[in-house]
């Protein structure tokens, strides 16, 4: 946690430093934080599975229901990050701190609302998903407890986004290390039991999630106050509603896109399931490997968004244009290279999970296609978020959704189900989808339409 000592001059210099940071300095700590997050998810799954398979299944299904709530709690944090970056680009640190205060408070209030809704509709969703009776009660209990955590989650994710906006990526990483260590210790003790603490299973997992978010929100509040001078106890006020509206307008297209994409992937899984267990397992294992590639791309994208905000806030439009293209090329090159390495390690990688020859064969095909997928996916992801970061949010979101539902989904059904190619058919549809999106996002970026938009 950054200390609060030192002269006023040194504090001011530290706060202005983000505008001089490079893409690597902003992105690498975020990448490490994402890798850490992925590792924690794997360990957490191992802990709950060690208690019982039924407990692991209950938590997994409950988290699918909670996923939409988690996505919504990123809303004002994402928008706040963009507004903070623009303010810092103009050299207006007071406005940046004001935006941060409004974002964390409003997002915490949004978390309360989301928690109430989840507690009401969660059981209905479990029935809609045909949750087995043997685990439905525990899944419902998990949802009720984690619904309480949503307010703290809203504060937490907005605070992390604000720290990113101020260029405090290393602070995010340091806090993440502490929070995850605390979380895994809680999960182990509460789920499996330790000393006088009985094994609580699913209830323990839910309580661990709640307690970690309470602790993380408290630690982040201290950092915002002491390191950045953000007043987290201020009233939102009339001016605050204007900030909330602008943050919502900037963030909602991308957040809604994430929610829609999750539903899209669920439908694709339904297509693959018709080809048997081996196809389902192969898809799942390859997506675990592909998640690492996505971490690389999104870490670069997040750092790129901050730099674009600085350039746009300072009126450096040409620098912003070049920055996005450099970031897209870097992301595509790294992701493709890493996908190639992963393909070369197909057997040892899949061997971490299973030794079924059929799964290995299908996975090898999917990993080969993943190499072809990466350039289009990376360029699309970087330029989509770049357009969002400079205020051009509606066109990319509409085009992305239109291609996904109007072109890619029918192609996936055609290749996978109708022509009988199974999981590889899904990957071919994804390759076509991401390539077309990348071309359209590139054309939009190069057109310069975004450069004439007012900086939010």
C-alpha positions in Angstrom: 0.0 0.0 0.0 1.5 3.4 -1.0 2.6 5.5 2.0 1.1 8.9 2.6 4.3 10.6 3.9 6.5 13.1 1.9 6.2 16.7 0.9 3.3 18.1 -1.1 5.6 18.5 -4.0 6.5 14.8 -4.1 2.8 13.8 -3.8 1.9 16.1 -6.7 4.7 14.7 -8.8 3.6 11.2 -8.1 0.0 11.9 -9.1 1.0 13.5 -12.4 3.4 10.6 -13.2 0.9 8.4 -15.0 0.9 10.7 -18.1 4.5 9.8 -18.7 4.2 6.0 -18.4 4.6 3.5 -21.2 2.2 0.9 -22.4 4.4 -1.8 -20.9 4.5 -0.1 -17.5 0.7 0.2 -17.5 -0.1 -3.2 -19.0 2.4 -5.6 -17.4 1.2 -5.3 -13.8 -2.4 -5.7 -15.0 -1.3 -8.8 -16.9 0.3 -10.2 -13.8 -2.8 -9.4 -11.8 -5.0 -11.2 -14.4 -2.7 -14.3 -14.3 -2.9 -14.2 -10.5 -6.7 -14.1 -10.7 -6.8 -17.1 -13.1 -4.5 -19.1 -10.8 -6.7 -18.3 -7.8 -9.8 -19.5 -9.6 -8.0 -22.8 -10.3 -6.9 -23.2 -6.7 -10.3 -22.2 -5.3 -11.9 -24.9 -7.6 -9.5 -27.5 -6.3 -10.4 -26.6 -2.7 -14.1 -26.8 -3.1 -13.7 -30.0 -5.2 -11.7 -31.5 -2.3 -14.8 -31.1 -0.1 -17.1 -32.8 -2.6 -18.1 -33.0 -6.2 -21.6 -31.9 -5.3 -20.3 -28.8 -3.6 -18.2 -27.9 -6.6 -21.1 -28.3 -8.9 -23.4 -26.2 -6.7 -20.8 -23.3 -6.6 -20.2 -23.6 -10.3 -23.9 -23.3 -11.2 -24.5 -20.5 -8.7 -21.6 -18.5 -10.2 -23.1 -18.8 -13.6 -26.2 -17.1 -12.2 -24.1 -14.5 -10.4 -22.0 -13.7 -13.5 -24.5 -11.2 -14.9 -24.5 -9.4 -11.6 -20.7 -9.3 -11.5 -20.7 -7.8 -15.1 -23.1 -5.1 -14.1 -20.9 -4.1 -11.1 -18.1 -3.1 -13.5 -20.3 -0.4 -15.1 -19.4 2.8 -13.4 -15.8 1.7 -12.8 -15.2 1.3 -16.5 -16.8 4.6 -17.3 -15.0 6.3 -14.4 -11.6 5.1 -15.6 -12.2 6.8 -19.0 -13.3 10.0 -17.4 -10.4 10.0 -15.0 -7.9 9.4 -17.8 -9.3 12.3 -19.8 -9.2 14.6 -16.8 -5.6 13.7 -16.1 -4.7 14.2 -19.8 -6.0 17.8 -19.4 -4.0 18.1 -16.2 -7.2 18.5 -14.1 -6.4 16.3 -11.1 -9.1 17.8 -8.9 -11.8 16.6 -11.4 -10.2 13.2 -11.7 -10.4 12.8 -7.9 -14.0 14.0 -7.9 -14.9 11.4 -10.6 -13.2 8.7 -8.6 -15.2 9.5 -5.4 -18.5 9.6 -7.3 -17.7 6.3 -9.2 -17.0 4.2 -6.1 -20.0 5.5 -4.1 -22.4 5.2 -7.0 -21.1 1.7 -8.0 -21.5 0.5 -4.4 -25.1 1.7 -4.4 -25.6 -0.1 -7.7 -24.1 -3.2 -6.1 -26.8 -3.1 -3.4 -29.5 -3.0 -6.0 -28.0 -5.9 -7.9 -27.7 -7.9 -4.7 -31.4 -7.5 -4.0 -32.3 -8.5 -7.5 -30.1 -11.6 -7.4 -31.6 -12.7 -4.1 -35.1 -12.4 -5.7 -34.5 -13.9 -9.1 -31.6 -16.3 -8.3 -33.8 -19.2 -7.2 -35.9 -18.8 -10.3 -32.8 -18.9 -12.5 -31.7 -22.1 -10.8 -35.0 -23.7 -11.7 -34.7 -22.5 -15.3 -31.3 -24.1 -15.5 -32.8 -27.4 -14.3 -30.5 -27.5 -11.3 -30.5 -31.0 -9.8 -32.5 -31.2 -6.5 -29.4 -32.7 -4.7 -27.5 -29.4 -5.1 -30.2 -26.8 -5.6 -30.5 -25.9 -1.9 -26.7 -25.3 -1.6 -26.6 -23.3 -4.8 -29.5 -21.1 -3.5 -27.6 -20.6 -0.2 -24.5 -19.5 -2.1 -26.4 -17.0 -4.1 -28.0 -15.5 -1.0 -24.7 -15.0 0.8 -22.8 -13.6 -2.2 -25.7 -11.3 -3.0 -24.8 -9.5 0.2 -21.3 -9.2 -1.1 -22.4 -7.3 -4.2 -22.3 -3.9 -2.6 -18.7 -4.4 -1.5 -17.9 -5.9 -4.9 -19.3 -2.7 -6.6 -17.1 -0.5 -4.5 -14.1 -2.8 -5.0 -14.2 -3.0 -8.8 -14.8 0.7 -9.2 -11.9 1.5 -6.9 -9.6 -0.8 -8.8 -10.7 0.9 -12.1 -10.0 4.3 -10.6 -6.5 3.3 -9.5 -5.9 2.1 -13.0 -7.0 5.5 -14.3 -4.5 7.2 -12.0 -1.8 4.8 -13.4 -1.5 2.9 -10.1 -1.2 -0.6 -11.8 1.5 -1.7 -9.4 -0.8 -0.8 -6.4 -3.6 -2.9 -7.9 -1.2 -5.8 -8.3 0.2 -5.5 -4.7 -3.3 -5.3 -3.2 -4.4 -8.2 -5.3 -1.6 -10.4 -3.9 -2.7 -9.6 -0.4 -6.4 -10.0 -1.1 -6.0 -13.4 -2.9 -3.7 -14.8 -0.2 -6.3 -13.8 2.4 -9.1 -15.2 0.3 -7.5 -18.6 -0.3 -6.7 -19.0 3.4 -10.3 -18.2 4.2 -11.6 -20.6 1.6 -9.4 -23.5 2.9 -10.3 -22.9 6.5 -14.0 -22.4 5.9 -14.6 -25.0 3.2 -12.5 -27.9 4.5 -12.3 -26.9 8.2 -9.3 -25.9 10.3 -8.7 -26.2 14.0 -12.0 -25.2 15.7 -13.6 -24.1 12.4 -15.8 -26.9 11.1 -15.9 -27.8 7.4 -18.7 -25.6 6.0 -18.5 -26.6 2.3 -20.6 -24.4 0.1 -21.5 -22.0 3.0 -17.8 -21.6 3.7 -17.1 -20.8 0.1 -19.8 -18.1 0.1 -18.6 -16.7 3.4 -15.0 -16.6 2.1 -16.2 -14.6 -0.9 -18.1 -12.2 1.3 -15.3 -11.6 3.8 -12.7 -11.1 1.1 -14.8 -8.4 -0.6 -15.4 -6.6 2.7 -11.7 -6.6 3.5 -10.7 -5.6 0.0 -13.2 -2.7 -0.1 -11.8 -1.4 3.2 -8.2 -1.6 2.0 -9.0 0.1 -1.2 -10.9 2.9 0.6 -7.8 3.6 2.6 -5.6 3.7 -0.5 -8.0 6.1 -2.3 -8.1 8.5 0.7 -4.4 8.4 1.7 -2.6 8.0 -1.6 -4.9 9.9 -4.0 -6.8 12.2 -1.8 -10.2 10.9 -2.9 -13.1 11.7 -0.5 -15.0 8.4 -0.4 -17.5 9.9 2.1 -18.7 12.8 0.0 -22.3 13.2 -1.1 -22.9 12.5 -4.8 -24.8 15.8 -5.2 -26.3 17.3 -8.4 -23.0 17.5 -10.3 -22.4 13.8 -9.4 -25.4 12.7 -11.4 -23.9 14.2 -14.5 -20.7 12.2 -13.9 -22.8 9.1 -13.4 -24.7 9.6 -16.7 -21.5 10.1 -18.7 -19.8 7.1 -17.1 -22.8 4.9 -17.7 -23.0 6.1 -21.4 -19.3 5.2 -21.9 -19.4 1.8 -20.2 -22.8 0.3 -20.9 -22.1 -0.7 -24.6 -19.0 -2.8 -23.6 -20.6 -4.3 -20.5 -23.8 -5.2 -22.3 -21.5 -6.7 -25.0 -19.9 -8.9 -22.4 -23.2 -10.2 -21.1 -24.5 -10.9 -24.6 -21.2 -12.7 -25.4 -21.6 -15.0 -22.4 -25.1 -16.0 -23.6 -23.7 -16.6 -27.1 -21.0 -18.9 -25.7 -23.7 -20.8 -23.8 -25.6 -21.5 -27.0 -22.3 -22.6 -28.7 -21.7 -25.0 -25.9 -25.2 -26.5 -26.6 -24.2 -27.1 -30.2 -21.0 -28.9 -29.1 -22.7 -31.0 -26.5 -24.5 -32.9 -29.2 -21.2 -34.4 -30.3 -20.5 -36.1 -26.9 -18.5 -35.8 -23.8 -15.1 -35.8 -25.7 -16.1 -32.7 -27.7 -17.4 -30.8 -24.6 -14.2 -31.6 -22.6 -12.0 -30.6 -25.5 -13.7 -27.3 -25.9 -13.4 -26.7 -22.1 -9.7 -27.5 -21.9 -8.8 -25.5 -25.0 -10.7 -22.5 -23.6 -8.6 -22.7 -20.4 -5.5 -22.4 -22.6 -7.1 -19.6 -24.7 -8.0 -17.7 -21.5 -4.2 -17.1 -21.0 -4.0 -15.6 -24.5 -7.0 -13.4 -23.7 -5.2 -12.2 -20.5 -2.3 -11.0 -22.7 -4.6 -9.1 -25.1 -6.7 -7.5 -22.4 -3.7 -6.4 -20.3 -2.4 -4.6 -23.4 -5.9 -3.2 -24.1 -6.3 -1.9 -20.6 -3.0 -0.1 -20.7 -3.8 1.2 -24.2 -7.1 2.6 -23.0 -5.4 4.7 -20.3 -2.8 6.0 -22.8 -5.5 6.9 -25.3 -7.3 8.8 -22.5 -4.1 10.8 -21.8 -3.5 11.6 -25.5 -7.1 12.6 -26.1 -7.4 14.7 -22.9 -4.2 16.5 -24.0 -5.5 17.0 -27.5 -2.9 14.8 -29.2 -5.2 13.0 -31.7 -2.5 11.8 -34.0 -0.6 10.2 -31.1 -3.8 8.5 -30.0 -4.3 7.1 -33.6 -0.8 5.6 -33.8 -0.9 4.3 -30.2 -4.0 2.1 -30.8 -2.5 0.6 -34.0 0.8 -0.2 -32.3 -1.1 -1.8 -29.4 -3.2 -3.9 -31.8 -0.1 -5.1 -33.7 1.7 -6.0 -30.4 -1.3 -7.9 -29.0 -1.8 -9.8 -32.3 1.9 -10.8 -32.5 2.2 -11.9 -28.8 -1.1 -13.8 -28.8 -0.3 -15.6 -32.0 3.2 -16.6 -30.9 1.9 -17.9 -27.5 -0.9 -19.8 -29.3 1.7 -21.5 -31.5 3.7 -22.5 -28.4 0.5 -23.9 -26.8 -0.2 -25.9 -29.9 3.2 -27.5 -29.7 2.5 -28.5 -26.1 -0.9 -30.0 -26.9 -0.2 -33.5 -25.3 1.4 -32.3 -22.0 -1.2 -29.5 -21.7 -4.2 -31.8 -22.2 -2.5 -34.4 -20.1 -2.8 -32.1 -17.1 -6.6 -33.0 -17.2 -7.1 -36.3 -19.0 -5.3 -38.9 -21.1 -8.2 -39.8 -23.4 -6.8 -40.0 -27.0 -10.1 -38.7 -28.5 -10.0 -35.6 -26.4 -6.3 -35.1 -27.3 -7.0 -35.3 -31.0 -9.9 -32.9 -30.9 -8.0 -30.5 -28.7 -5.1 -30.6 -31.1 -7.3 -29.5 -34.0 -8.9 -26.7 -31.8 -5.5 -25.4 -30.7 -4.3 -25.3 -34.3 -7.4 -23.2 -35.2 -6.7 -21.1 -32.2 -3.5 -19.9 -33.8 -5.5 -18.7 -36.9 -8.1 -17.1 -34.6 -5.7 -14.9 -32.6 -4.7 -12.1 -35.1 -8.4 -11.2 -35.8 -9.4 -11.5 -32.2 -6.6 -9.4 -30.9 -7.0 -6.6 -33.4 -10.7 -6.5 -32.9 -10.4 -6.4 -29.1 -7.8 -3.6 -29.0 -9.6 -1.4 -31.6 -13.0 -2.0 -30.1 -11.9 -0.9 -26.7 -9.8 1.9 -28.3 -13.0 3.3 -30.0 -14.8 3.1 -26.7 -12.0 4.9 -24.9 -12.2 7.9 -27.2 -16.0 8.2 -26.9 -17.1 6.2 -30.1 -19.1 3.6 -28.2 -22.3 2.9 -30.0 -21.1 2.0 -33.5 -18.6 -0.6 -32.4 -21.1 -2.2 -30.0 -23.9 -2.4 -32.6 -21.6 -3.7 -35.3 -20.1 -6.3 -32.9 -23.5 -7.6 -31.8 -24.9 -7.6 -35.4 -22.0 -9.8 -36.6 -22.1 -12.1 -33.6 -25.8 -12.9 -33.8 -26.5 -12.3 -37.4 -23.5 -14.0 -39.0 -21.4 -16.0 -36.6 -24.2 -17.9 -34.7 -25.8 -19.1 -38.0 -22.3 -20.1 -39.3 -21.6 -21.9 -36.1 -24.8 -23.9 -36.4 -24.0 -24.6 -40.1 -20.4 -25.8 -39.6 -20.9 -27.6 -36.3 -24.4 -29.1 -36.4 -25.6 -29.1 -40.0 -22.3 -30.1 -41.7 -21.2 -32.2 -38.7 -17.8 -30.8 -38.0 -18.4 -30.5 -34.2 -16.2 -28.3 -32.1 -13.8 -27.4 -34.9 -16.8 -26.0 -36.8 -17.4 -23.6 -34.0 -13.8 -22.4 -34.2 -14.1 -21.8 -38.0 -17.2 -19.6 -37.3 -15.2 -17.7 -34.7 -12.3 -17.1 -37.0 -14.6 -15.7 -39.7 -16.4 -13.5 -37.0 -13.3 -12.1 -35.5 -11.6 -11.4 -38.9 -14.6 -9.5 -40.2 -14.9 -7.5 -36.9 -11.2 -6.7 -37.0 -11.4 -5.3 -40.5 -14.4 -3.2 -39.7 -12.9 -1.8 -36.5 -9.7 -1.0 -38.4 -11.6 0.8 -41.1 -13.6 2.7 -38.4 -10.4 3.7 -36.6 -8.6 4.8 -39.7 -11.6 6.8 -40.9 -10.9 9.2 -38.0 -14.6 9.7 -37.2 -13.8 9.4 -33.5 -11.3 12.3 -33.6 -14.1 14.8 -34.1 -16.0 13.7 -31.0 -15.8 15.9 -27.9 -13.7 14.5 -25.1 -16.2 13.4 -22.3 
